[in-house]
Amino acid sequence: MTITHKFNLLAVAIGAILLTGCGDAETTLIEKDPIEVPDDDHDDDHDHGDDDEFLIDSMGRIAVLSGESNVASVFDLDDNELLDTFSLIHTSNTLTSSADYRFAVIASRNEDYVGFIDGGMWQEDHTVHLHDYEQSPAMSDFEVTGSRPTHILSHDGQLAVFFDGDVDAGTPASVKVATDSQISSEADPLPTLDYTINMHGVAEPRGEYLLATVRRDDAESTSVAKILPDQVGVYHLHDDEYEQEQILDVLCPDLHGAAQNEDYVVFGCTDGVLVAHEHDGEFEAAKIANIDVLNGSRIGTLYGHEESESLIGVASGHGGGEATLIAVNPAQGTMEELEWQPESPANPVSYAFSHEGDAFLVLDSEGFLNVLEAHEEDGGMHWELHERLDITEQDVSTMPEGLSFSMTVAQNGHYVYISDPIAQHILQIDLETLTITGDIELDFAPDSITWLGIAEAEHDDHD
């Protein structure tokens, strides 16, 4: 179903809002006028006065992928009620959110498919007004096409989908970048980067730039796997195409995984991490070498947050052994092992920063939520285990095959949501008190979950 809204600005000015639509969907529009505050009245207590009452007051929604069928469900987090279910085209899917959390992103790598479910809550900046919208969830007809979509990352309102390509079919890799507005309007074409060769790569959007992997031909490549890249290119958007402006001069053998914070973009390499930083209109690169504790392992997954000076890397042991967590400080050019290990025989199954970036969350296979926090010591930030919460009373040995606990962080408050396939429910956890404060009962075993809604200002980054 497609819903079109037309707004008469003159009518808005006099208080009458005209909405046109089709079908049974009901849309609520909330308008917020800007408040002029004298310079000497600004303070740091984040008290916005009575104006907040004009915004939609909602905890948001949550999309849930079933582990038993090709069905996705959307629940309202204010009353834990099911809003709608959607039958998906394919049976093997991954789930994440779009860059501004309006859409659930459904990807099926083997079927070359990326589709979207509109969660029904979003905000638009009309320069002189902020508009909040709330309507029923809906399946979008829009798809992002390409060969083998694998790494899907978001930053600062932009979603980048890296398509690996297919060597057997002779299909090269590509990248497509989309905002929530472009997904909603079914923009065609999307900003695109086309390669001439396939690769298992990754791309990080950064405003009008895209930092994306480069795979040299096999004669030059240092990659053992031959499908992994070993360099990073800087691409600049012109019209709807990204054009290469430079290749960073630091090699990154067997590159895998990337994330960014406010100032740096970091990529995982066999011998360390590559750090890219913009300076005087160009990007510079440096390498932070692996520390001894990695002992031949590499950082292959990275997590970043705009407000955290540290990025967290995950290095798995040879053959998929025990994971080691590494705090990477690109400003200082250092890395260190996090002072934490799960209680045996637990293994981490999900990671995330809290929505303000002041804590790093690790959910493990034994059903414990581990909260790590950083403290300043010897001129730097050091991470250690702060608290641990047991979120299940079930026998974890009864976990359905192929499933695990999963986690998603609300972007408008201090809550994290954890799905339990054994008990078939989703728990709401208050991170300030580290207590369970809500429960959504399901009639199926959940595979994965993602939060949808209107993010709190300046807390809308997720890698």
LINLIN-V69846 format. One record per backbone hydrogen bond with DSSP energy under -1.0 kcal/mol. CO is the residue of the C=O (numbers start at 0). NH is the residue of the N-H. Records with the same first field share a line. If there is no record, write none. Layout:
CO=NH  NH
This chain:
7=11
8=12
9=13
10=15
11=14
27=133
29=131
31=129
37=40
38=41
48=51
49=52
50=53
51=54
55=57
59=76
60=451
61=74
62=449
63=72
64=446
68=70
69=87
70=65
71=85
72=63
73=82  83
74=61
75=79
80=75
83=73
85=71
93=106
95=104
97=100
100=452
101=118
102=97
103=116
104=95
105=114
106=93
107=112
108=111
112=107
113=143
114=105
115=139
116=103
117=137
119=134
121=132
123=130
125=127
127=33
128=125
129=31
130=123
131=29
132=121
133=27
137=117
146=164
147=163
150=161
152=159
154=157
157=154
158=177
159=152
160=175
161=149
162=173
163=198
165=170
170=165
172=194
173=162
174=192
175=160
177=158
178=182
179=183
180=184
181=186
190=176
191=241
192=174
196=172
198=200
201=212
203=210
205=208
207=236
208=205
209=234
210=203
211=232
213=229  230
216=219  220
226=199
228=254
229=251
230=213
231=247
232=211
233=244  245
234=209
235=242
237=240
239=191
240=237
242=235
245=233
252=269
256=267
258=265
263=260
264=275
265=258
266=273
267=255
270=289
271=268
272=287
273=266
274=285
275=264
276=283
278=281
281=278
283=276
285=274
287=272
290=293
291=294
293=296
300=313
302=311
304=307
310=327
311=302
312=325
313=299  300
314=323
316=319
323=314
324=337
325=312
326=335
327=310
328=332  333
333=328
335=326
337=339
338=384
342=345
346=364
349=362
351=360
353=356
358=353
359=371
360=351
361=369
362=348  349
363=366
366=390
367=363
368=388
369=361
370=385  386
371=359
372=383
374=381
376=379
379=376
381=374
382=338
383=372
386=370
388=368
394=397
395=398
399=402
405=418
407=416
410=455
413=430
414=409
415=428
416=407
417=426
418=405
419=423  424
423=441
424=419
425=439
426=417
427=436  437
428=415
429=433  434
434=429
437=427
439=425
444=66
447=64
449=62
451=60
455=458
461=153
